[in-house]
Amino acid sequence: MSKVSRRKFLSHLTATLGSAAAVCHGSDADGAGAAAPRSIGPPTGNIEFTLSSPVGATRAPFCLGYAFRKGQIAAGQTLVSNKAHLQVTPKNYWPDGSLKFAIVAGSAALTANTPAIASLTTGAADASPALTITDLRSTGITARVIAGAYGQADWAAADWNTPFQVWVSGPQMSSWVYRKPVGRDAHLVAWLEVRLFAGGAVEVLPWIENGFLRVPGPTSKAATYGFSLGGTPRFSAAIDLPNHCRTPLVAGAAPSHWLGADPQVTVKHDTAYMQTTGLVPSYRATVPADAAAIKRLVTTYTPLQVGNHSTAMGSGGYDASIGLLPEWDVLYLTSASPSAYAGLIVNAYGGGRYGIHFRDETTQRPLRFSSYPSLVVGEGSGISSSGASSTNSYTPAATGTPPATWASSHHPSLGFMAYLVTGRWYFMEEVQFVATLNYLKNTNTARLNAQGIFQSAAGANTTRGAAWAIRSLAQAVCATPDHDTTLRHEFLASLQANIDWNHARYVARRNNPYGWVQPYSDYTGVGDGIYFEATWQQDFYTAAFGYAKAMEPALPAASNQRLTEFFAWKARSIVGRLGGGAPTDYLYADAAQYTIAVAPTDTPDFVTGTGPWHANWGAIYADTLKTPNPGSAAGLRGAYYPDATSYWGDLQPAIAYAVQHQVPGALEAYQRMTSAANWQQLVSNFDANPVWSVQPLRRA
């Protein structure tokens, strides 16, 4: 990928602005260094969210996901609100036993077009009995999913008695997941995520799915799909549904269907607080409501639409989908625009256009790695650069209209932020489908079979592809509920295996001292006597492990220590590049090169760690810049500085997590960068393109 291609921006879709709520309240995010990161507001530590509706109601129902800071809500404590009837359903806990993530639901008195801030404090839980399926049936609910000539799936009366999954059970809201095959078709399945609120309000998210793991003959399913609720048609559209794709049966601005009147309640998190939890990065950007990034958000949904996703995933150059989180997720965290929530949900729904949904027909869940150690994805599902199976074990070849291309080397975080915001089971599974597809596409011997290793230089990966796969795997660990014994152990075991594998290769025995994981290719080829790697790909890998560490997965103590040690070693690749002016240093002003010399030979040995390697960072600088370290510079330079989407942007998450995790020398390196005379030029540009504006998190 050339410098020219790196600068190409994809054209953006124009979008109509949807309706949503409100403002961000306070920040607990700060950083270290001579130039302190900007924050959304003063630190509050408050657990709160904002509710609003254009119609108002005396008991307006709501439901959201909520991430909590480690140690803030101790084991056994629950929460009440000054503004709402409330229930809190824990899904995950931090390693110290405190609450990590929960689904918060209830009802509140809302005045039309008047935002209400609901503050949460510890208190006694509602002791009323949980809403039951009998209560659901008493509403008279019926539902039907139609798929043209393929048939239909109906729910009425006793059909509600056997949900596939009980997702939430409580006195303010209970939620169930239902599934039924469509007619006699072997592949099409209709799904419903149903929420029943106290007072009788019912919300339904229906979707159609065309994706099994090993059922023969996968192909596209073109039909007129429809959905009826309570005997009233709610959705109808002609859809050509490719293999291993799915789509919610909604259209326009409404993200779901209501049995009665839609209360039109919009929730806005205190996103400054959310950024202090570690489950999402901390961002320095503050994006104005009239920014171009907001205006290009797609905020209404049409099944299988591109939305703000890449029109050709895997193409070279900057794209808003690439990063620890994609732009539409980051905008929810960094902007008070009423469009940010709609853009977040619509683009998460849009992930259904990719052929990544390989549901195990024996469990009706995403696959368990341990059940399929040598299985690899077959042809026809739109998965680029897929690998091979040593046992010739492949998913059935697919035909018909192909799905949009999925390239793990450029794949976005998909569903994770939407799950944190909404608590929907649909989005939780989307996170799991991404992690299982990245496993399934790799050569089984390269991934070490069921261990699911994402090597930076082997299998169907690149350095960046392995980075994003680790990011998505860590998100799956985080999103999968603690009680989900079917899948949680699988994802956690794979993450642990990746940590242990990297530690064994790069830390447990001597390897290069500069934090370079083995690249997948020499950017300048054989003949020049120097091995060049894409600097920014190494930064992605550093950032991915830094982010995984920040989420604090429940690893065994030994593997957690290995993660700390491996990240400290990996972070040398960014800390060393932000060095001083000594001849043995790499000058910080030139840290953001497109490629960098990682070894003084065309054939370095990363496997045994013998190299050979450069004598010091000064030698790396000289081989990279073709001149010795000059000792000083007027400011940060090169790499399209101060463009927020430049390589200077790319390296921000890597150095931010190095500072946050207190890697030796990281704070001093960060201070060199932020003390540069022209640093604020880059900072100001982050408000237009916030994806790379990750800053070190410092909890107040």
N, C-alpha and C positions, 0 to 999 in steps of 0.2 A: 504494500500500500504506500503510495508516494505521498510527499508533502502536499502536492496539488490535490490528490484525491481526498486527503484528510480534511481539506478545507471546503469540500463541497457540502453544501447544506441541501437536504431534501426539501422540496416544496411542501408547504404546510396547507392543510385544509382549513378553510374558514368555517366558523361555527357560530350558531346562535347561542346566546347566553341563556342558561336555565335559571330557575329560581332556587335559592337556597338561603341559609342564614349566614352569617353574622361575623363576629370578629374574633381574633385571637386574644387570649387573656394572659398576659404575663409570660415570662421565660425563666427557665432555670438553666439555660444554656449559656456558657461562657467559655472562654478558652484561655490559653496561656501565651505569653509572648509580648513583645514590645508594643504591638498593635493589637489591642484586645478585639476579639470578634464581636460584631454587632449582634444584638439579640432583639427578639420581638418585643420584649418589655421587661420590667423588673422581675426578679425571681419571686415567685409566690409559693411554690410547692403545693398549690391548691389542686384538689381533685374536683374538676367541674366540667360541665359542658353546657352548650347553649341550645335551647329548643325554640323553634319558631314555626308558625303556620299562617298562611294567608287567610284561613277561615276561622281559626280559633275553636275552642271546645272546652267544656268543663272537665273532661277526662280524656285528653288526647293521648292515644297510645304511642309509645316509642320503643325502639330497641337499638342498641349499639354495642360494639365491642369496646373494651377499655383496657389499655395497658397501664400497669402500675409500677412505680419505682421500687426497686429492691429494698426490702426492710420497712416499707411504709405501712403496709397493712399486714400485721402479724398473723400467723397461723391461727385460725379459729375466729378471727374478727370478721364482722360484716359491716355493710355500709347502709346509711340512710340518707335522705335528702331533704332539704328545706323546701323544695319546690315540687316534689313528685312522690307519688306512691311508687315504691322501688323494690326490686329484687336484684340480687347479684349472684350470678351462677359462675363459680370458679371453673376455669378450664386448665390453667397452668399455674405452677408455683415456682418461685426461685429456689435455688439450692438450699437457702437458709430456711425454707418453709413459708416465707411470706408470699402474698398473692402477686402473681405476675400478669395474668390476663384473665378477664372475666367477661361474660355477656351481661350487660346491664339493661333491664327492661322495666317498664312501668307505664304510668300515665300521669299527666300534669294538666292543670288548668292553664290554658293559653288564651291570651287576647290576640285577635287577628293582627298580624303584621307587627307584633311587639315581642322581640326576643326576650326569653326568660333564661337567666343563668341558674342552673341547678348545681348547687354545691353539695358534695358528698362528705360525710363524716362518719366515724364509727358509731355504731349503735346496735340495737336489738333487731334481729331479723323478723320479718313478717311471719308469724306462726300460723297463718291461715293455710288450709289445705291447698295442695297444688291443683291447678286446672287439669282436667283429665280428658281422655278421648270421649267419654260420655258427655262432657261439657261441649266438646267440639261438635259431636253429632247433634246436640240439642239446638245448634244454630241452623240446622237444616241444610248444611253445606253439601253441594254436589260439585263435581269437577269432571271435565272431559278434555282429553287431548286427542286431536284428530290429525291423521297423517295421510290424507287422500286415500288412494286405493290400498295402501298398506294396512289400513284399519284404524282403530282407535283404542283408547284406554279410558275407562270410566271409574269414578269413585262415588259411591253413595252408600248411606246407611252402614251396613256391616263392613264394607270395604275399608272404613277408617279404623277398624279394630286392630289391624295388623300392620303397623308402620314398619318400615325397614330400619329406622333408627329413631330413638327418642333423643333429641338433641338438647332440649331444655325442659325442665320441669319445675314449675313454681306457681305461686298464687297470683302473680301479676301477669305472667306469660308462660305458656308452654309451647314447645315447638317439636314437630315431628317431620321426618323425611319419609316419603312414600315413593314407590317405584312399581311400574307395571310394563310388561312387554306390549308393544303396539301390535295388535292383531296377532298373526302367526309369523311375523317377520322375526328372523333369527338375530337381528342386530339392533333394531330400533327399540328404544326404551323411553317411556315417559316418566319424568320425575317431578315431584312436588316437594317444596319446602314450605310447610304450613306453620303459621304462628297464630295462636289463639290468645287474646288479651282479656283480662278481667273486664267485664262489661259486655263481652260478646263480640268484639271486633275481631275479624279474621283477615289475615294477610297471606297471600299465596305467591310464591315464585315458582312458575312452571318452566321446565326445560325439556328439550328433546335431545337424545344422545345416540350417536351412531358409532360406538366404539367398544369392541371387546378384544381381549388379548389374543385368543387363539381360535375363536369361532371361524370356521372356514368361510371363504367368499366375501370378505369385506369389500364394499363398494359404496358409491354415492347413492343417496336416496332423495330423489327429486319428487316433491309433492306440494300440495297446498296444505300447510300446517295451520291448525287452529286450536284455540283454547277457549273453553266456556267455564264460567264460574257461577254457581247458583242458577243455572239454566240460561244465563245471558252470555252471548258471544262477547269475548273480550279481545281476541287477537285472531287475525287471519292473514297469511302471507304465503306466496309461492317461494319456496326455499329449496335450493339444490344443496343438500347437506352432505359434504364429503365424508369419506371414511375417517373414523376416529376424531370427529369434530362434534361439537354440541353447541346449542344456542338457547338462551332464555327465550321464551315465547312472550316477549314484550316488544313494544315499539314506541318511539317518541321519547318524552321526558320522564314518564312514570316508570320507576324501576321494578314495580311489582303490581299485583292486582289485589283489590280489597273486596270482600264479600258485600259490604255495604258501601257507604260513602268513604272516599279516600280522605283521611284526616290531613293529608299533605304536610305532615310534620317533617321538618328538616333538623338534623342534629349537626352541630359543629363542635368538635373537640377543642379543648385547650391544647393546641398543637405545640405550644412552647413546652408545656408539661410533658407531652408525649415524647418530645425529643430528648428529655432527660432520662427516659426509661432505659435507653440502650437498644430497644427493639427496632428503632429506626435511627439513622444517623442524625447528628445535630448539624443544622444548616445555618450559615450566616446571612443568607439572602433574605430580603424582605421585598416581595414582588408586588408592585402596585396593581390595583384592580384593573387599570386600563393598559397594562403591559401587553406587548405583542404575544407573549407566551400564553396569557390568559385568553386573548382574542382568538388564538388558533386552536383552543381546546374544542374538541367535539363533545357536545353535551346532550345529544339525543341519540337514541339507539335504533339501528336497523340490523336484523340478524346477519351475522358474519361480516359486518362492515370492517373496513380497515381502521376507521377512527383515526387516532393519532399514532397507531403502530407504523412501523416501517413498511413501505410498499414493497420492499424486497429485502427481507431479513438476511443479513450476511453481506450486504453490499459495503464497500469501503467508505470511509468518511464518517463524520459526525452524524449521529442520529439521536433524537430526543429520547429514544427508548433505552439507550445504553447508559449504564451507571449502576450504582448499588440499588437505587430506585429509579424508575423512569421519570421523565419530566412531569407527567400528569399526577403521579404520586407526590412528588416533591412540591408541586404547586399547592396541594392541599395543606402541606406543612408550612409553607412560606408565604402564603397569600391569604388575605381576608376576603378575596373575591367570592361572590355567591356562585360563580361557575365552577369553582374548584372541586366541590363535592360531586357534582354531576359528571364532570370530566373523569374523575377517579373511578366512579362506578361504571360508566359507559365503556371505558377502555379495559376495565377488568372483564366485563361481559364479552368484549371483543376478542379476548384470548381464545374463545371457543372456535375461532376460525382455523386454528392450528391443529394438525393431526397428531396430537400428543396424548389423547385420552384413551389409554389402553387399560380398560377395566377388566380385572380378573373375573371371568365368568364363574369361577368356583367360589368366590367370596363376595362378589359384587363390590369390591373395593379396588383402589389402585394396587398394583402388584407388590408382593413382598419379595425383596431381593433374595432371601434365603430359599424361596420356593422355585426360583428360576436362575440358577447360577450361571448357566451357559446360554440362555435365550437372548437373541439379538433381534432388533426390529427388522422386518422384511421390507420389501420394495412397495412403493406406491403411496406412502403416507406423508410425503412431503418433507421427510427428515433428511437434511443434507449431511454429507460426510459420515454416514453411518458405517459401523464396523462389521466385523465378521465373527462367526461362531465356530469355535474349534470342534464342536460336535454337530455342526450343520443344523443347529436348532434356531429357527427363525419364526417370527410371527407370520401368519399367512399373507401372501402378496395381495395387495389391494388394487382395485381397478376403479374405473369411472372418473368422475370429476375429481382432480387432485386437490388436497388441501393447500393452503398457503404454506410457503416454505418456512420450516423451522430450522434455524442454524444456531446450535448451542454456543458457537463462538461469539454470537451477537445477541443472545436471547435476553429479553428483559425479565426483571422481577415481575411475576404475573400472579395476581390474586392476593398477595400477602398484605399489602397496605389496605386493600378493600376489606379483607377479613378483619384486620385490626380495627377498622372503623365501624363495620357493620355487624360482625359476629356471625355472618351467614355461613352455614355448612357448605354451601355451594362454593364459596371462595376458598374455604379451608381445603376442600378437595382439589381445587385448581392448583394450589401450591404443591400438593402431594403429586398431582399428575406431572407437573414440571420436573420434580425431582426423580420420579420413576422413569420418565422418558429419557432424561439425560443419562441415567444408568443403562437403559435398554439399548441405546444407540451405540454404545461403546463395545469394542471387541472384548469378548469375555475374558480372554487371557490377559489383556492389558489392564482391565479393571480388577484383575485378580478375582474373577468370578463374583460370588455374592458379596465380597467386601466392598465393591463399588468404588474403587480408587479412581480418581480423576487425575491422571498424570499430565503434567504440562507438556510432555514431549512424546507421548505415546497414545495409541488408540485414536479415536475420532475426536481429538481435541487440538487446541492450540493453547498457548499460555493463557490467553484471555478466556478461551472457552473453558478451561479448567477452573479459572477464577470464578466465572459466572456460575458454573455448576456447583462449586463449593458454596457460593452465596445462596443459591436456590436450595441446596441441601440443608444448610443451616436454617433457612427460613422454614423449611418443612419440619425440622426438629422443633422449632419454636411454635409453629402453628398447630401441630398435631397435639390434641389434648393429652394430658398426663395419663388419663384412664384408658386411652386407646391402645390396648395391648396388641392389636392386630398390626399396627404400623409404626407406632412411636419407637419401639425398640429397633426396628429395621433401619430407620433413618439415623437414629443416634449411633447405632453400631457402625454404620457406614461413615458417619462423620468422624467417629473415633478412629476408624481404620485409616482414614485419610490423614488425620493428625499424626498417628503413630508411624505411618509409612514415611511421611515427610520428615519427621523427627529422626527416624532411623537413617535416612539417607543424608541429611544435611547437618544434623546436630550431633547425633550419637557418635558418629565418626567424622574425622576431619574432612571438610569439603572447602569450597571457596569461602573466604572470610567476608564476602561482600553482599551476601543475601541474594545471589542469582539462583533461582530454580532453573532447571535445564530447559532451554528454549526448544521449540519444535523445528527451528531452522535457522541458518545463518543468513541474515538479511543481505549480506554482500557476497555470499557464495565463497567457494574455495578458491584460493589463489593469492589473496592479499595478506595472509598470515595473521589475520585478526578475526575473531568471531564477534559479530555484531548482533545484538538483540534489540527488539523494540522496547525502549525504556518504559513507555506507558503500559505495555502489557505486564511487565514486572510490577508496576504500580497497582494495576488492577488486582493482581494476585495478592499483593501485600494488603490491599484494602479489604479484599474478601475475607481473609483470615482475621484481620482486625475487627471487622464487623461481626464475624462469627463469635469471636471472643467476647465482644461487648454484649452479646445476647445471653452469655453465660449458660450454655447447654449443660445439662445434668450429666457431665462426664465423670467417670471414675477419677479419683484423685491423681493417679499416675498420669492418665491421659490429659487431664487438665494442666498438670505441670508441664507436660510435653508441649501442649498448645502455647503456653506462656513462653517456653524456651524457643520453640520454632518461630513464633511470631517475632520475638526479639531478634533472632538471627535474620529472618526475612526482611525486617524493617531496616536492616543495615543498608539495603539497596536504595532507600530514599534518604535516610539520615546521612549516609556518606556523600551523596550527591549535593547535599546542602552544606558543604564544608566551607572552611575558611580559605585564606590566601597563602598558606604555606606551600612550598613546592610538592610536598607529599599529600596535599589535599586536592579535592575536586571543588572548584569554585562554585559556590551556591548560585551565582547569577546565571550559570549555564546548565542548571539542573534538568531542564525540560527539553532535552534533545529528542529527536525522532528515533534515532538509534544510538546505542552506546556500546563501546568495546567491553565485552565481558571476559575475554580471554585473549592472551597474546599468541594464539594459534588457531588454525582452522578446525582443529580436531580436539577440543578439550574433553577430558574425561570427567563427566559429572557423576557417572555411576559409581566409580570407586572414590571419586573426590580428588584425584591426583592432578587434575588440570592439564597443563600448568596454568597458573593464575598470575595476574599482575602483582608487582611488588607492593604497590600501595595505590591509594586513590589518585594521587598525582599522575601515576603512570596511566591509569584509566583515562584521566582527563586528556593527557597528551595524545593518546591513541585515538580518542574520540574527536577532539577539536583540532588535531594536527598542530598543536602548539602547547607549550608548557603553561601551567597555571600562571596567569599574569599577576596575581596577588590581590587585585581589586577590580571593581567594576562600578560604573555609575548607577546601575540598577539592574533589576531582572531583565533579561533580554532573550531574543530569539524565540523560536517556537510559536510565532504569531502572537507574542505578548502585546497587549494585555487582553486578548480575546478570552472570554470565559469558557469557550469550548476548545481552547488550545491545549497543548500538552501541559501547560502550567495549571490549567484547570484539572486535567487528568490526575495530577500527582497530589492534589489537595486531600482526598480521602486517605491516602497512604500515610502522609505525614501527620494528619490529624489523629489517626488511630495510634501511630507511634508515640505521639505526645500523650494521648489519653491513657495508653497502657504503660506509660513511664519507661519506655525503652531508653537505655543509656544514650545520651547525646541528642535525643530527639528534641527536647525543649530548646537547647542551644541552636540546633539546626533550624527549627521553626522560627526562632527569634531573628536569625540572619535573614530569612525570607521576608518576614513581616516588618522588619526594620528598613528594608530597601526603600529608597527615596520614591520609587514609582509603584510601590505595593498597592496603594489605594486605587490606582487605575484599574487593576484587576478586580478588587473588591467591588467597585462601583458597577462593573459589568456583570457581576453575578446576579444582580437584580433582574436582568433581562434573560439570563440563562442560568438558572439556579442549580442544575443537577450536580455540578462539581463543587458547590460551595460548602462542602463538608468542613466543619471546624472541630477542634478538640472539645470534648464535653467536660465541663467542670461543674459538679453538682454543688449548689449553694448549701 
